[in-house]
Amino acid sequence: MKKTKTITTDDILLKLCQSFSTVLSTATDTNVNYSAMVQKINKTSLKPDIGCFVLFDGGFTGLVVANFSQQAALELYQEYMLKMGIPEDELAILHTSDDVSNVLGELMNQVVGDFTSKIRRELQISIMQNQPKMLALNKQILLSVDTNLDRPQARRVSFTTQKNNIFYLELAMDKTEFIQIDEFEQAADVDPDSLIEQEKNKKAAPKKDAAEPISQADLDLLDELGI
């Protein structure tokens, strides 16, 4: 018999950690790493100084929470903006600034988008996400998935930025296993940066049609139309 492959909840968590690390490292041009040790927790919660949560549904249901210290939040925000070409003297210096929340919300959106794409490509499972919600907090807020989970599981993973600031990822979802019963070919991984570069090249390329002279027949037609 052909050997089957099983994907567990922790395998899905690993893919989420990889999306966090890859997207944030690329967006900020720094190294963002996650711990090899995962903590089992009973409840997911938003914690100070900035918390963000995203719900996803479809092939499986879950809740992703990211809790940033003000130092980690400001570092990721500032490194991202500097890479985008924003002058340093124009950057926000307080983690409670709307600009910080907006940028971290956009980064979270990119992270979860990369994660859902990876799940669709590697597991052939479709999941959908809502828009990330980002909040500046001074108290802890407990969160739970608004659905009946048969065997709920929650995990926490710590991440370290290049300047050794810490933030945490929490994942809550049903304990599940996906069993591969047949071989399939994964779709090619699409690099968003290369797509953006291709679009820029297309816009920069001169249009041949615009450079061609107008023929006499075209001029006659324009005259008949009164143009």
C-alpha positions in Angstrom: 0.0 0.0 0.0 1.1 3.6 -0.7 2.3 5.3 2.5 0.0 8.2 3.5 1.1 11.6 4.8 -0.6 13.2 7.8 -0.7 17.0 8.5 -1.5 17.9 12.1 -2.4 21.1 13.9 1.2 21.7 14.8 2.2 21.3 11.1 -0.3 24.0 10.3 1.2 26.2 13.1 4.7 25.7 11.6 3.5 27.0 8.3 2.0 30.0 10.0 5.3 30.7 11.8 7.1 30.5 8.5 4.7 33.0 6.9 5.3 35.4 9.8 9.0 35.1 9.6 9.3 35.3 5.9 6.9 38.1 5.3 8.1 40.3 8.1 11.7 39.7 7.3 11.1 40.6 3.7 8.9 43.7 4.4 11.4 45.2 6.9 14.6 43.9 5.3 15.7 42.5 8.7 15.8 39.1 10.4 12.6 38.0 12.2 13.0 34.6 13.8 10.7 32.3 15.8 11.5 29.9 18.7 11.8 26.2 18.0 9.8 25.6 21.3 6.0 26.0 21.3 3.9 26.6 24.4 0.5 25.0 24.9 -2.0 27.5 26.3 -5.6 27.3 27.4 -6.9 30.7 26.1 -5.8 33.1 23.4 -5.8 36.8 24.4 -4.8 40.3 23.2 -2.1 41.8 25.4 -0.4 45.2 25.8 1.1 47.1 24.1 -0.4 46.3 20.7 -2.6 43.3 19.9 -3.9 42.1 16.5 -6.3 39.3 15.7 -7.5 37.6 12.5 -10.3 35.0 12.1 -10.1 32.4 9.3 -12.7 29.9 8.2 -13.3 27.4 5.4 -11.4 24.1 5.4 -10.9 24.6 9.1 -11.7 27.4 11.6 -9.2 29.3 13.7 -8.1 32.5 15.3 -4.6 34.1 14.9 -3.5 36.6 17.5 -0.2 38.6 17.5 0.9 40.6 20.6 3.6 43.2 20.1 5.6 45.1 22.8 5.9 48.8 22.0 9.6 48.3 21.2 8.9 45.4 18.7 5.9 47.3 17.2 8.0 50.5 16.6 11.0 48.6 15.2 8.9 46.7 12.7 7.0 49.9 11.7 10.1 52.0 11.4 12.1 49.4 9.4 9.2 48.9 7.0 8.7 52.7 6.4 12.4 53.2 6.0 12.5 50.5 3.4 9.6 52.2 1.6 11.7 55.4 1.4 10.1 57.5 4.1 12.5 59.9 5.8 13.4 59.0 9.4 12.3 62.4 10.7 8.8 61.8 9.4 8.3 58.5 11.3 6.0 58.1 14.3 7.8 57.7 17.6 4.9 56.5 19.8 3.4 53.0 19.5 -0.1 54.5 20.0 0.1 56.4 16.7 -2.4 55.5 14.0 0.4 55.1 11.5 1.9 52.3 13.6 -1.4 50.4 13.9 -2.1 50.9 10.2 1.3 49.5 9.1 1.2 46.6 11.5 -2.3 45.8 10.3 -1.1 45.8 6.7 1.8 43.6 7.6 -0.5 41.1 9.4 -2.8 41.1 6.3 0.2 40.2 4.2 1.2 37.5 6.6 -2.2 35.8 6.8 -2.5 36.2 3.0 0.7 34.3 2.5 -0.4 31.7 5.0 -3.8 31.0 3.3 -2.0 30.9 -0.1 0.4 28.3 1.4 -2.4 26.2 2.8 -4.2 26.2 -0.5 -1.1 25.3 -2.4 0.4 22.7 -0.1 -2.7 21.1 1.5 -5.3 21.8 -1.3 -7.5 23.3 1.3 -9.3 26.7 0.9 -9.6 29.0 3.9 -10.7 32.6 4.1 -9.6 35.4 6.4 -11.2 38.6 7.7 -9.5 42.0 7.8 -7.0 42.1 10.7 -8.1 44.2 13.7 -5.2 46.1 15.4 -5.6 47.6 18.9 -3.4 49.6 21.2 -4.0 48.1 24.7 -3.2 48.7 28.3 -5.1 45.7 29.6 -5.4 42.0 28.6 -8.5 40.9 26.6 -9.4 37.3 26.3 -10.5 36.1 22.8 -12.2 32.9 21.6 -13.4 31.6 18.3 -17.1 32.2 17.8 -17.9 28.6 16.9 -18.2 25.2 18.5 -14.8 23.5 18.4 -14.9 19.8 19.2 -11.3 19.6 20.5 -10.0 23.2 20.8 -6.2 23.7 20.9 -4.2 26.8 21.5 -0.5 27.5 21.0 1.9 30.4 21.6 5.2 31.0 19.8 7.7 33.7 20.6 9.4 35.7 17.8 12.5 37.8 18.0 13.3 40.9 15.9 16.7 41.8 14.7 17.1 44.2 17.7 16.1 41.4 20.0 12.6 42.8 20.7 10.0 40.1 21.4 6.5 39.6 20.2 4.2 36.6 20.4 2.0 34.6 18.0 -1.0 32.7 19.3 -3.1 30.3 17.3 -6.4 28.6 18.4 -8.1 26.0 16.2 -9.7 22.6 16.4 -7.4 19.6 16.8 -7.3 18.1 13.3 -5.4 15.9 10.9 -5.3 16.1 7.1 -4.3 12.8 5.5 -2.9 12.7 2.0 -4.4 9.7 0.3 -3.2 10.4 -3.2 -0.2 12.2 -4.9 -0.7 15.7 -6.3 1.5 18.4 -7.8 1.8 21.6 -5.9 1.2 24.8 -7.7 4.2 27.0 -8.2 4.9 29.5 -5.5 4.3 33.0 -6.7 6.8 35.7 -5.6 4.8 38.9 -5.1 8.0 41.0 -5.5 8.7 39.6 -8.9 5.1 40.2 -10.0 5.4 43.9 -8.9 8.7 44.2 -10.8 7.1 42.7 -13.9 4.3 45.2 -13.8 6.7 48.1 -13.4 8.7 46.9 -16.4 5.5 46.6 -18.5 4.6 50.2 -17.7 8.1 51.4 -18.4 8.4 49.7 -21.7 7.5 52.0 -24.7 4.4 51.2 -26.6 5.2 50.3 -30.2 1.7 51.3 -31.5 2.1 54.9 -30.2 5.3 55.3 -32.1 3.9 54.2 -35.5 3.0 57.1 -37.9 -0.6 57.5 -38.9 -1.3 56.2 -42.4 -3.0 58.2 -45.1 -6.0 55.9 -44.9 -6.4 56.6 -41.2 -6.2 60.3 -41.9 -8.9 60.0 -44.6 -11.1 58.1 -42.1 -10.7 60.8 -39.5 -11.6 63.5 -42.0 -14.8 61.6 -42.9 -15.7 61.4 -39.2 -15.0 65.1 -38.8 -12.2 64.5 -36.2 
